[in-house]
């Protein structure tokens, strides 16, 4: 498959995304943004636009800071 920038370009060019494979680069770094936050959603959007994988092994995995606002004893 000819290299395209992201999944949207693949769909436009080939009519499907079956062969699209995101590629890691120096721009692919983990984020500390909590799940569901505007910052995390923006990071996922950026990754899609750059043709990067959505999930990074160093992305934040816990909800500790979010739980403190609900249960102050955390």
N, C-alpha and C positions, 0 to 999 in steps of 0.2 A: 504494500500500500504506500502510495506517495505520502510523504510527511506533510501533515497539516498542523496548524498551530494548536487547535483545540477541538473538542468534540463537536462543537457547533459548525466549525468549518468542514469537518468530516461529513456531517449530515448534509450540508449544502452541496458539497462536491460529489459525494458518492450515493446520497439518498439514504444512508444508514450509518450507524456508528459501530457496527459489529467488529470491524478490524481496528478501530482506534485503540491505541494503547498509550496512556499517559506516560511521560518520561520525566524522571527526576533531573534536577539541575541544581546549581548553586543557590537558586532562588527558593528551593524547597527546604524550608526549615519548620521546626515545630512551633506551636503557639501556646501561650499560657492563657489565652482567652477562654472563659468558661463556655461550656456547651450552651447553645441557644442565645448567646449574647450577640449584640450587634457586631462586636469585634470578630467573633468566631465566624459569623455568617459572611462578613466582609472578606475574611481570610479564605473561606471556602470559595467565594465568588472569584477572588483573585487567582486561586489555584486552577479553577476551571478555565478561566480566560487564558492562562499561561500554558495550559495543556499539562499541568502537573497532576499527580495523584491527589485525591481528596484528603486522605488520611495519612498522617505522619506518625511514626512510632514515638515521637517526643511531644505530641500534642497533649495538652492537659487532660488528665483522666479522672480527676476527683472533683467533688462539688463542695469542698470544705468552706470556702469563702461564701458561697451562696447559702449554705445551711446556717451560717452564723446570723444572717439577717432574719431567719425564721426561728431558729433555736439558739439564743445567745450563749447557752452553755457549751456549745461545740468548740 
